[in-house]
Amino acid sequence: MLMLLTSFTIAKSNPQLPVSHADVFKKAQSLDNGVSISWLEQTWNNDILDKSAIKAFDFRLLKQLGFKSIRLPVAFEYFQTNDISVQKVLKHIDEIFRFCKLYGFKLIICYHSGNLNDNSYLAETPKIIDQWTVLSKKYAHKNADNLFFELYNEPPHMDPQKWREAADAIVTAIHKIDKNRTLIIGASNFNSIYELSRSVPMRDDNIIYTFHFYEPFFFTHQGADWVGDQVATTGVPFPYNEENFPSLNPRAKNTWGETNYYQYRRDGNEQSVRDKLKIVKNWALKYDVAVLCGEYGVYNRYAGLDSRCRYIKAVRRTLKAMNIPGILWDYNSNFSIFNGEPSVHNLPDCMKDAIGFTPKK
C-alpha cells in the first residue's frame, strides 16, 4: 500500500513530459484500421501458451485486407496467479512483434483480464505496475512509433477517482522507465464513452484515450451467454425493421434487456451510432486530445450476416467521418468477420464492403 501511495504522490507532482502534441495525434491515426487478435487473453483455453495461434499466413492476410495495426490483449494477471513464467508469455509477444515489424503493423500490448475493483485497487495496482515494469524495461529500446502500451482493458464499474489514482500510478511507473512510450488509457465502467465524457484528461500528454463501442449493446451482443438473460433476445436486425423484429425473449423480461428491446426502435440505426460517437468526439475536441475506438464489432453467432455487415460499415464510416481511428474486435474468435477459418475466400462480399476491402484483379 505504501508503494502505491508513493506512486500517487509522484504522479501528482510529476511535470508534463516533453512530447509533441501533434506527434501523439499522428500516432493515434497510425493505429486506424486495426484489429484485435484474441488469443493470449483466452483464460478458458487450457493450452493457451502451448502453441502459436497466429502464423505468418494470418499477418499476410491481414495486410492484404488493409489492416494497419494489431491490438494484442494479454491476460497477465491470470498468468501471474497461475505461476506461469512471464518469459513464456513474452516469447509469444516477441513472436507477434516480430511479425508486426516484418509486415509493417503497429502493435498495442494490452493488459487484459485483471482483478481491479473498488475494494482491490490498492493491492492490485502494484501488481499491475510490476508487470508493466518488466515490459517497459524489456521494450524501452523499441521504436515508440511502432509499439504502444494499453494500461488496462475495460476498468470495471468502479469509482472513477479510484481508477484515476491507479492509472496515475501506472503511468508514472512506466514513464519513469520509458518516457517516450505512448500509453493508451480508457475510462472506468468498461471503457465507457459516458464515463470518458465525464472525465478530464491526465496531466501526462503522452496518452491516447480509448473507448469501446458496442452501441446498441442489445444488437451487438445478442445471445451472448456470458452477458446473461438481458441479451437473450436473438434475431435482432440492424437497422431496426418492424417487419422482422423478433419477439422479446421471456428470459429478458424484467431486465434492462426488456428496456433496450423497446428502445431499439430509436437506437437501432446509423444516426444513433453517430449521435453516441459524437459524445466522444466532442470531448476530444473540448480537451484537444487524441482518442481511439479500441474495440467495435458484433458477436457473430446469432446476429444475421447482412446486419453485422451493415453495423460494422456504419461504425467504420462514422469513425472515419469523425477522424477517430478504430480497431475491430476481433480477428478469428466469436466476433470474427469471416465465415469459417480466416481467408479471403471466407470473407463474405458484404463484409468486404464493410471493411473497405477491394480485391485486386
C-alpha positions, 0 to 999 in steps of 0.5 A: 500500500505504501508503494502505491501511495508513493506512486500517487504522490509522484504522479501528482507532482510529476511535470508534463513530459516533453512530447509533441502534441501533434506527434501523439495525434499522428500516432493515434491515426497510425493505429486506424484500421486495426484489429484485435487478435484474441488469443493470449487473453483466452483464460478458458483455453487450457493450452493457451501458451502451448502453441502459436495461434497466429502464423505468418499466413494470418499477418499476410492476410491481414495486410492484404485486407488493409489492416494497419495495426494489431491490438494484442490483449494479454491476460497477465494477471491470470498468468501471474496467479497461475505461476506461469513464467512471464518469459513464456508469455513474452516469447509469444509477444516477441513472436507477434512483434516480430511479425508486426515489424516484418509486415509493417503493423503497429502493435498495442500490448494490452493488459487484459483480464485483471482483478481491479475493483473498488475494494482491490485497487490498492493491492492490485495496482502494484501488481499491475505496475510490476508487470508493466515494469518488466515490459517497459524495461524489456521494450524501452529500446523499441521504436515508440512509433511502432509499439504502444502500451494499453494500461488496462482493458475495460476498468470495471464499474468502479469509482472513477477517482479510484481508477484515476489514482491507479492509472496515475500510478501506472503511468508514472511507473512506466514513464519513469522507465520509458518516457517516450512510450505512448500509453493508451488509457480508457475510462472506468465502467468498461471503457465507457464513452459516458464515463470518458465524457465525464472525465478530464484528461491526465496531466501526462500528454503522452496518452491516447484515450480509448473507448469501446463501442458496442452501441446498441449493446442489445444488437451487438451482443445478442445471445451472448451467454456470458452477458446473461438473460438481458441479451437473450433476445436473438434475431435482432436486425440492424437497422431496426425493421418492424417487419422482422423484429423478433419477439422479446425473449421471456428470459429478458423480461424484467431486465434492462434487456426488456428496456433496450428491446423497446428502445431499439426502435430509436437506437437501432440505426446509423444516426444513433451510432453517430449521435453516441460517437459524437459524445466522444468526439466532442470531448476530444475536441473540448480537451484537444486530445487524441482518442481511439475506438479500441474495440467495435464489432458484433458477436457473430453467432446469432446476429444475421450476416447482412446486419453485422455487415451493415453495423460494422460499415456504419461504425467504420464510416462514422469513425472515419467521418469523425477522424477517430481511428478504430480497431475491430474486435476481433480477428478469428474468435466469436466476433470474427468477420469471416465465415469459417477459418480466416481467408479471403475466400471466407470473407463474405462480399458484404463484409468486404464492403464493410471493411473497405476491402477491394480485391485486386484483379 
